[in-house]
Amino acid sequence: MRTGEEYIKTLNDGRTVLIDGEAVENVAEHPAFRNVIRTIAELFDIAAYPANGMQYHSEEIDGTANRVFSIPRTAEELKLRRQAVERWAKHTHGWVGRSPDHVGTFFAAFGAHPEVFENSERDFAGNIRRYYERILREDLYVSYAIIPPQVSRATTASGWEGDFLQVGVVRETEEGLIVRGSQMLATGGAIADEVFVTCIKPLGPDDVDFAISFALPTATEGLKFLCRRPFSPAATSEFDYPLTSHYDEPDALVIFEDVLVPWDRVFIDRSVETLRRQFFETGAHALGNWQAQTRFTTKLQFIAAVARKVTQVNGTDKIPGVQEKLGELAALVSSVESALIAAEYTAQADSSGMLVPGKRALYGVMGLQSETYPRVIAILRDLVGGGVLQLPSSVVDMKSPVTAPDVERYIASPGVSSEERIKLFRLAWDIIGSEFAGRHQQYELFYAGAPFVVKGVYTYRNYGYEAQVAELDEFLASYGVDGRKEEN
Ligand SMILES: Cc1cc2nc3c(=O)[nH]c(=O)nc-3n(C[C@H](O)[C@H](O)[C@H](O)COP(=O)(O)OP(=O)(O)OC[C@H]3O[C@@H](n4cnc5c(N)ncnc54)[C@H](O)[C@@H]3O)c2cc1C
């Protein structure tokens, strides 16, 4: 299986990654990317080491592959898959949202359902199957950009002024489709092997040119990644910014300057109907978001541990009011943990035999994520008080003879050295207050779609209100103005 070093070596491939007004020469050496690249490399190394239990025999390629890319067909396989995802998530403590298992999980479900991509003229079903097999064989790290750029949400792209702001088909040739425009927001795009491009937002008949689905190597002519401001170069040290310095995944608007998408890389060609079916009739949306919830659970557990330790260090943990806050935090985290397991327990096999995590539990907990995460952050914010700012300006203050004596004397707690205290509170700041922390608050609110979509579409539609209302109707029908009706 692929090692971290092999991954890093492939990155100097001429990809167009734009930052601060210029193209990056080699992302693996650039301060904006090199640290998170190292983290991704560590993930590959973990998977490549057999004792870590992440490998399995894949029927699809008749060979060894990473279990995070597997199609689960039994309850045991689903559990082992979750454990493999957890193994990676624990390495980053849940702070890397789009590690290779995220988009790879969507492709596992696509690979189980090539029929959804069937097309009378071209072998798109074969394309998706072969692409999934490549992910298994090559341990591909795929990012995705599946949301139209935020130009105007008043209409879809066909209603916007200006042609091809959203990526769409300009023309077709014998070799493939020529696409132009942009799509948001490829987290990890600048450092991944490939990018998967499609549109998850519903499109209308006038948007047919935008109803496409394909994958391309990151280093493709005409393909550009316009990155947001990176945070890790501003991280003064690992000690000062323990999360920013390792886990700052780049987000990028992906731009297509008349890019050729060869036919064997096209999965959907101008079909609004297939586009709609792609995520929901393959089970990809549920399986992919279950991967995301596994990662999210790990992150919440990590944050809860930081909160608990902060109260210990500050000597507040015996106060009943503080214990109540820790209790609320525990309740929030355990409800997410429980939903993850409930989704696994209620998983059902679909027409292909793939186990799809139970949607009621999965989308139920996702519906609350836009409240759960801000609340978890608010509790930690409350518990740390001003301690996250009663800190030296950087690790240098802890070493300099000018500042070190004061730092050691005044920034410490009973039984807790100055270094230990500062370390913990710097970590807390990287969770609640740094730019990295702010980006994560936005990420957890939006990565699965805006809250109005998650709650109003996914949670609402998958709860199963029909059965609940039928029971209610039975109860309402059981009595009337004359009291309880006789049962026959
Ligand atoms: C940090 C981060 C990383 C991301 N990574 C990825 C990635 O890797 N790949 C990817 O494809 N996408 C990614 N996304 C994009 C993400 O999928 C989108 O942010 C999400 O789908 C919401 O779309 P939007 O941001 O355009 O919000 P919008 O849809 O524009 O919504 C913004 C707000 O406008 C209001 N609103 C808009 N329309 C309506 C409506 N019809 N009804 C009610 N209210 C409305 C709501 O208040 C809503 O919350 C990422 C986003 C973030 C923040």
The ligand as a Tripos MOL2 file, in Angstrom:
@<TRIPOS>MOLECULE
LIG
   53    58     1     0     0
SMALL
NO_CHARGES

@<TRIPOS>ATOM
      1 C1        -14.7500   25.3660    5.7690 C.3       1 LIG1
      2 C2        -15.6030   24.8290    4.6690 C.ar      1 LIG1
      3 C3        -15.1430   23.7430    3.9220 C.ar      1 LIG1
      4 C4        -15.9000   23.2460    2.8670 C.ar      1 LIG1
      5 N1        -15.4370   22.1860    2.1350 N.ar      1 LIG1
      6 C5        -16.1090   21.7790    1.0510 C.ar      1 LIG1
      7 C6        -15.6060   20.7320    0.2130 C.ar      1 LIG1
      8 O1        -14.5800   20.1050    0.4920 O.2       1 LIG1
      9 N2        -16.2770   20.4560   -0.9270 N.ar      1 LIG1
     10 C7        -17.4330   21.0960   -1.2630 C.ar      1 LIG1
     11 O2        -17.9930   20.8090   -2.3110 O.2       1 LIG1
     12 N3        -17.9500   22.0640   -0.4830 N.ar      1 LIG1
     13 C8        -17.3080   22.4080    0.6520 C.ar      1 LIG1
     14 N4        -17.8200   23.4110    1.4300 N.ar      1 LIG1
     15 C9        -18.9690   24.1490    0.9280 C.3       1 LIG1
     16 C10       -20.2130   23.7440    1.6160 C.3       1 LIG1
     17 O3        -20.6450   22.5460    1.0560 O.3       1 LIG1
     18 C11       -21.1860   24.8970    1.4380 C.3       1 LIG1
     19 O4        -20.7200   25.9420    2.2550 O.3       1 LIG1
     20 C12       -22.5770   24.5020    1.8350 C.3       1 LIG1
     21 O5        -23.1220   23.5980    0.8980 O.3       1 LIG1
     22 C13       -23.5230   25.6970    1.8930 C.3       1 LIG1
     23 O6        -23.4910   26.4230    0.7080 O.3       1 LIG1
     24 P1        -23.1480   27.9570    0.7540 P.3       1 LIG1
     25 O7        -21.9340   28.1430    1.5600 O.co2     1 LIG1
     26 O8        -23.1340   28.4520   -0.6170 O.co2     1 LIG1
     27 O9        -24.3310   28.5770    1.5680 O.3       1 LIG1
     28 P2        -25.6870   29.1130    1.0040 P.3       1 LIG1
     29 O10       -26.4340   28.0130    0.3470 O.co2     1 LIG1
     30 O11       -25.4530   30.3090    0.1720 O.co2     1 LIG1
     31 O12       -26.4130   29.4900    2.3290 O.3       1 LIG1
     32 C14       -25.8670   30.5040    3.1990 C.3       1 LIG1
     33 C15       -26.9820   30.9700    4.0850 C.3       1 LIG1
     34 O13       -27.9260   31.7110    3.3270 O.3       1 LIG1
     35 C16       -29.2460   31.4350    3.7820 C.3       1 LIG1
     36 N5        -29.9820   30.7820    2.6960 N.ar      1 LIG1
     37 C17       -29.5530   30.6430    1.4110 C.ar      1 LIG1
     38 N6        -30.4880   30.0540    0.6690 N.ar      1 LIG1
     39 C18       -31.5320   29.8120    1.4710 C.ar      1 LIG1
     40 C19       -32.7970   29.1900    1.2740 C.ar      1 LIG1
     41 N7        -33.1940   28.7340    0.0940 N.pl3     1 LIG1
     42 N8        -33.6110   29.0640    2.3420 N.ar      1 LIG1
     43 C20       -33.2470   29.5230    3.5490 C.ar      1 LIG1
     44 N9        -32.0650   30.1350    3.8000 N.ar      1 LIG1
     45 C21       -31.2220   30.2720    2.7690 C.ar      1 LIG1
     46 C22       -29.0820   30.5370    5.0090 C.3       1 LIG1
     47 O14       -28.9450   31.3420    6.1470 O.3       1 LIG1
     48 C23       -27.7770   29.8450    4.7250 C.3       1 LIG1
     49 O15       -27.1790   29.2980    5.8740 O.3       1 LIG1
     50 C24       -17.1300   23.8830    2.5310 C.ar      1 LIG1
     51 C25       -17.5810   24.9530    3.2890 C.ar      1 LIG1
     52 C26       -16.8470   25.4230    4.3540 C.ar      1 LIG1
     53 C27       -17.3730   26.5680    5.1410 C.3       1 LIG1
@<TRIPOS>BOND
     1     1     2 1
     2     2     3 ar
     3     2    52 ar
     4     3     4 ar
     5     4     5 ar
     6     4    50 ar
     7     5     6 ar
     8     6     7 ar
     9     6    13 1
    10     7     8 2
    11     7     9 ar
    12     9    10 ar
    13    10    11 2
    14    10    12 ar
    15    12    13 ar
    16    13    14 ar
    17    14    15 1
    18    14    50 ar
    19    15    16 1
    20    16    17 1
    21    16    18 1
    22    18    19 1
    23    18    20 1
    24    20    21 1
    25    20    22 1
    26    22    23 1
    27    23    24 1
    28    24    25 2
    29    24    26 1
    30    24    27 1
    31    27    28 1
    32    28    29 2
    33    28    30 1
    34    28    31 1
    35    31    32 1
    36    32    33 1
    37    33    34 1
    38    33    48 1
    39    34    35 1
    40    35    36 1
    41    35    46 1
    42    36    37 ar
    43    36    45 ar
    44    37    38 ar
    45    38    39 ar
    46    39    40 ar
    47    39    45 ar
    48    40    41 1
    49    40    42 ar
    50    42    43 ar
    51    43    44 ar
    52    44    45 ar
    53    46    47 1
    54    46    48 1
    55    48    49 1
    56    50    51 ar
    57    51    52 ar
    58    52    53 1
@<TRIPOS>SUBSTRUCTURE
     1 LIG1         1 GROUP 0 **** ****
